[in-house]
Amino acid sequence: MSLRDQEVTALESLGYTTEEARFIYVVAVHSGYFMSRQFLRFTGAEGGNRCYTFAVKLQRRGHATRREYHQIGCVYRLASTRLYRFIAKQNLPPRPRSHAVEFIRQRLLHLDFILENLEFAYFETESEKTVYFCDVLGIPKTALPAKAYKGALGANPTVRYFVDRFPMYLDHTVPNNPPVITFSYIDAGGPSVRGFLTHVQAYLPLLRRLERFAFVFIASSATHFMGAEKCFSNLMREFLRPGMSADILRCFRLRNAWERKQYGSLSTPDVEWLKEASRRFQGEWFEASYRAWASGTLSDEAFRIEFEQLHPDGQVFFRTCLTPAWHSGKKHLAWEAARAPDPSPSSA
């Protein structure tokens, strides 16, 4: 990752050593929370006075707070807006409200992953991500995962993109291939993979426009690895398999007939199929395509051509990663680990 000299120097001016400033920058950008063991891992120190001195500096300067959490331990939170201003990341500090333990654990797992994989070129801010997808790749903002926040009384809602802030980076380590845009999900120990399913579904409109990409499922336990891989494979097979454009066009026709109240043209199997298809096909891209088709500005053939150009054509990779704080083995980021299913008729 790129540790920017200007920002590190600015943090040094607050009284921190170069290594301390570098660590603060990584925490501020990627997590907001950290533990002593993570500072020791980053600096290569063995504990004792060095860690204690750093913690005292942060608290005496009002840059961090300290709290004990059940089943986690002692956690520090970078809470100083002044500190974030020094690195020009004013929108990143954790909000002053108390976060749930699950959220904090997720942030700590996020930092564990970053510290173990510092070689990747990470997208650090919402702006960097939107510029890459919209300006560099030419993807419309309507395809990006977004969330609208209510403004003050009478004000328009504020739309934010990539609010999950999970690690996103360009991976240059794929053998014999150009850099691969890599998304991720951090499992904080939930009871199922439902959260992962919801997360990937929110990204589907964007993923449909990428020729190749990877997804990493990050966790402190391998409990949900098989379930996550199966869930991801099913989702990818859903929109990679041949004949998908024909299914979507059928959905357009049946939906249009239903909305026009032409019920006599719909058989009972048609209605049941439409109900299932409405669950499968969702999102801004689908809705925009349907509106264009229904208005007559998008023909069947034009839609088929657009769809074939947008779908990833099988260049999809899936990996699992055990965070190093909980696993002492080798990295779980080998590219031969797993791939999404080949979208052939036999796998559909």
C-alpha positions in Angstrom: 0.0 0.0 0.0 1.0 3.6 -0.4 1.9 5.4 2.8 2.0 9.1 1.7 5.0 11.0 2.9 3.1 14.3 3.3 0.5 12.8 5.6 3.1 10.8 7.6 5.2 13.9 8.1 2.1 15.8 9.2 1.5 13.2 11.9 5.1 13.3 13.0 4.7 17.0 13.7 2.2 16.0 16.4 5.0 14.4 18.3 5.0 10.8 16.9 7.9 8.8 15.6 7.9 7.8 11.9 6.7 4.2 12.6 4.0 5.5 15.0 2.9 8.0 12.4 2.7 5.4 9.7 0.7 3.1 11.9 -1.7 5.9 12.8 -2.2 6.6 9.1 -3.1 2.9 8.3 -5.5 2.7 11.3 -7.2 6.1 10.4 -7.7 5.2 6.8 -8.8 1.5 7.2 -10.2 0.9 10.6 -10.4 3.7 13.2 -9.9 1.1 15.9 -6.8 -1.0 16.9 -5.3 -3.2 19.6 -1.8 -3.3 21.1 -1.0 -6.5 19.3 -1.6 -4.8 15.9 0.7 -2.0 16.7 3.4 -4.5 17.8 2.8 -6.5 14.5 3.2 -3.4 12.4 6.4 -2.2 14.1 7.9 -5.6 14.8 8.3 -4.7 18.4 8.0 -7.2 21.2 5.8 -5.3 23.6 6.7 -3.6 26.8 7.6 0.1 27.1 7.3 0.9 23.4 3.7 0.0 23.2 2.9 1.7 26.5 4.6 4.9 25.4 2.6 5.0 22.2 -0.7 4.5 24.0 0.1 7.2 26.5 1.0 9.7 23.7 -2.3 9.1 21.9 -4.5 9.5 25.0 -2.6 12.5 26.5 -2.9 14.3 23.2 -6.6 13.5 23.0 -6.2 11.6 19.8 -7.5 8.2 21.0 -9.7 6.7 23.7 -9.3 3.3 25.4 -12.0 0.8 26.4 -12.2 -2.8 27.4 -14.7 -5.0 25.6 -15.9 -8.5 26.6 -14.4 -11.2 24.4 -12.3 -8.7 22.6 -10.0 -7.0 25.1 -8.5 -3.5 25.3 -9.4 -1.5 22.1 -8.2 2.0 21.2 -10.3 4.3 19.0 -8.8 7.2 17.0 -11.3 9.8 17.9 -9.6 13.2 17.1 -11.0 15.1 14.2 -7.9 17.2 14.3 -5.8 14.1 13.6 -7.9 13.2 10.6 -7.6 16.8 9.3 -3.8 16.4 9.4 -4.0 13.6 6.8 -6.9 15.2 4.8 -9.3 12.5 5.7 -12.0 14.5 7.5 -14.8 12.2 6.5 -13.3 9.0 7.9 -13.2 9.3 11.7 -15.6 7.0 13.6 -18.7 8.8 14.7 -18.8 9.7 18.4 -21.7 7.4 19.1 -21.0 4.0 20.7 -20.6 1.3 18.2 -21.8 -2.3 18.6 -19.2 -4.9 19.6 -19.8 -6.7 16.2 -18.9 -3.5 14.3 -15.7 -3.0 16.4 -14.7 -6.6 15.9 -15.3 -6.1 12.1 -13.1 -3.0 12.1 -10.3 -4.9 13.9 -10.5 -7.8 11.5 -10.3 -5.2 8.7 -7.1 -3.9 10.2 -5.7 -7.4 10.6 -6.2 -8.1 6.9 -4.6 -4.8 5.9 -1.5 -5.4 8.1 -1.1 -8.9 6.6 -1.4 -7.6 3.0 0.3 -4.2 2.9 1.5 -4.9 -0.7 -1.9 -4.3 -2.3 -2.9 -0.9 -3.8 -5.9 -0.1 -1.7 -8.7 2.4 -2.5 -8.7 4.5 0.6 -11.8 6.8 0.2 -15.2 6.9 -1.4 -13.9 9.5 -3.9 -11.0 7.3 -5.0 -13.5 4.4 -5.7 -16.0 6.5 -7.6 -13.3 8.1 -9.7 -11.9 4.7 -10.6 -15.2 3.1 -11.6 -16.9 6.1 -13.1 -14.0 8.1 -14.7 -11.5 5.4 -15.4 -13.9 2.5 -16.3 -16.8 4.6 -17.5 -19.4 3.0 -15.3 -22.4 5.2 -14.3 -22.9 6.1 -10.7 -26.3 4.4 -10.7 -24.5 1.0 -10.8 -22.5 1.7 -7.7 -23.6 0.4 -4.3 -25.2 3.4 -2.6 -27.1 4.5 0.5 -29.2 7.6 0.9 -29.0 9.5 4.2 -31.8 11.9 5.2 -30.7 15.5 5.4 -32.0 18.3 7.6 -35.7 19.3 7.3 -36.4 20.2 3.7 -32.9 19.2 2.5 -32.4 16.6 -0.2 -31.0 13.2 1.0 -27.2 12.7 0.8 -26.2 9.7 -1.3 -23.0 7.9 -0.2 -21.2 5.2 -2.1 -19.4 2.1 -0.8 -20.5 2.8 2.8 -19.3 -0.6 4.0 -15.7 0.5 3.6 -14.5 -3.1 3.3 -11.0 -3.5 1.7 -11.0 -2.9 -2.0 -7.8 -3.0 -4.0 -6.0 -3.8 -7.3 -4.3 -7.1 -7.0 -1.1 -7.3 -9.1 -0.2 -10.8 -7.9 -2.5 -12.9 -10.3 -0.2 -15.0 -12.4 0.0 -14.1 -16.1 -2.8 -11.5 -15.7 -3.2 -7.8 -15.4 -4.3 -6.3 -12.0 -7.7 -7.6 -10.8 -10.1 -5.3 -9.0 -10.8 -7.1 -5.7 -13.8 -6.6 -3.4 -14.2 -8.1 0.0 -16.6 -8.9 2.9 -15.6 -9.2 6.5 -17.5 -11.7 8.6 -17.4 -10.6 12.3 -18.7 -14.0 13.5 -22.4 -13.9 12.5 -24.7 -16.9 12.7 -25.0 -17.4 9.0 -23.8 -16.0 5.6 -27.0 -13.9 5.2 -25.0 -10.7 5.6 -22.6 -11.8 2.9 -25.5 -12.6 0.6 -27.0 -9.1 1.1 -23.6 -7.5 0.6 -22.9 -9.2 -2.7 -26.4 -8.5 -4.0 -25.9 -4.8 -3.4 -22.8 -5.0 -5.6 -24.4 -7.0 -8.5 -25.2 -4.0 -10.7 -21.5 -3.0 -10.5 -20.2 -6.5 -10.9 -22.3 -7.0 -14.1 -20.3 -4.3 -15.7 -16.9 -5.7 -14.9 -15.1 -8.1 -17.2 -13.2 -9.7 -14.4 -13.0 -9.3 -10.6 -12.4 -11.1 -7.4 -14.2 -11.4 -4.0 -12.5 -12.2 -0.7 -14.4 -13.5 2.3 -12.4 -12.5 5.4 -13.1 -14.0 8.8 -11.5 -15.1 12.0 -13.0 -18.6 11.7 -13.4 -20.9 8.8 -16.9 -21.8 10.0 -18.7 -20.1 7.1 -16.1 -20.6 4.4 -18.0 -23.4 2.6 -21.3 -21.6 2.9 -19.9 -18.4 1.6 -18.3 -20.1 -1.4 -21.6 -21.9 -2.2 -23.6 -18.6 -1.8 -21.2 -16.7 -4.0 -21.1 -19.5 -6.7 -24.9 -19.5 -6.8 -25.1 -15.8 -7.3 -22.4 -15.7 -10.0 -24.0 -18.7 -11.8 -27.3 -16.8 -11.7 -26.1 -14.0 -14.0 -23.2 -15.7 -15.8 -25.0 -18.6 -17.3 -25.9 -18.6 -21.0 -29.5 -17.6 -21.9 -29.8 -15.0 -19.1 -30.6 -12.2 -21.5 -33.6 -14.2 -22.8 -34.9 -14.7 -19.3 -34.6 -11.0 -18.5 -36.5 -10.1 -21.7 -39.2 -12.6 -20.8 -39.4 -10.9 -17.4 -39.7 -7.5 -19.1 -42.6 -8.8 -21.3 -44.5 -10.4 -18.5 -44.0 -7.5 -16.1 -45.1 -5.1 -18.7 -48.3 -7.1 -19.3 -49.0 -7.2 -15.6 -48.5 -3.5 -15.1 -50.8 -2.8 -18.1 -53.4 -5.1 -16.4 -53.4 -7.4 -19.4 -54.1 -10.3 -17.0 -55.8 -12.4 -19.7 -52.5 -12.8 -21.5 -50.8 -14.3 -18.5 -51.2 -18.0 -17.6 -50.8 -19.2 -14.0 -47.3 -20.6 -14.8 -46.4 -17.1 -16.3 -47.5 -15.4 -13.0 -45.5 -17.9 -10.9 -42.4 -17.5 -13.1 -42.7 -13.7 -13.0 -42.8 -13.8 -9.2 -39.6 -15.8 -9.1 -37.9 -13.7 -11.8 -38.7 -10.5 -9.8 -36.7 -11.9 -7.0 -33.8 -12.8 -9.2 -33.6 -9.7 -11.3 -33.2 -6.5 -9.2 -31.2 -3.3 -8.9 -30.7 0.0 -10.6 -29.3 -1.5 -13.8 -32.2 -3.8 -14.2 -34.8 -1.1 -13.5 -33.2 1.3 -15.9 -33.0 -1.3 -18.6 -36.7 -2.2 -18.1 -37.8 1.5 -18.3 -35.9 2.0 -21.5 -37.3 -1.2 -23.0 -40.9 -0.4 -21.9 -40.7 3.1 -23.4 -39.5 1.6 -26.7 -36.0 3.2 -26.6 -34.3 -0.1 -26.1 -35.0 -3.0 -28.5 -34.6 -6.7 -27.7 -31.6 -7.0 -29.9 -29.9 -3.8 -28.4 -30.5 -5.2 -24.9 -29.0 -8.6 -25.8 -25.9 -6.8 -27.2 -25.6 -4.6 -24.1 -26.0 -7.5 -21.8 -23.4 -9.6 -23.6 -20.9 -6.7 -23.4 -21.5 -6.1 -19.7 -21.5 -9.6 -18.1 -18.1 -10.8 -16.8 -17.9 -13.9 -19.0 -16.6 -16.2 -16.3 -13.5 -14.2 -15.2 -14.6 -14.3 -11.5 -12.5 -15.4 -8.6 -13.5 -16.2 -5.0 -11.2 -16.7 -2.1 -11.4 -17.1 1.7 -9.0 -15.5 4.1 -8.4 -16.3 7.8 -7.1 -13.2 9.6 -3.6 -13.8 10.9 -4.4 -12.8 14.4 -6.4 -16.0 14.7 -4.5 -18.3 12.4 -0.8 -19.0 12.5 -0.6 -20.8 9.1 0.3 -19.4 5.7 -1.6 -16.8 3.9 -4.9 -17.9 2.5 -4.8 -15.7 -0.6 -3.4 -18.2 -3.1 -5.1 -17.6 -6.5 -5.5 -21.3 -7.0 -7.8 -21.5 -4.0 -11.1 -21.1 -5.8 -12.9 -19.7 -8.7 -16.5 -19.0 -9.4 -18.2 -21.7 -11.5 -17.7 -21.9 -15.2 -21.0 -20.6 -16.6 -21.5 -23.6 -18.9 -24.9 -25.4 -19.4 -23.6 -28.3 -17.3 -23.0 -26.0 -14.3 -26.2 -24.0 -14.6 
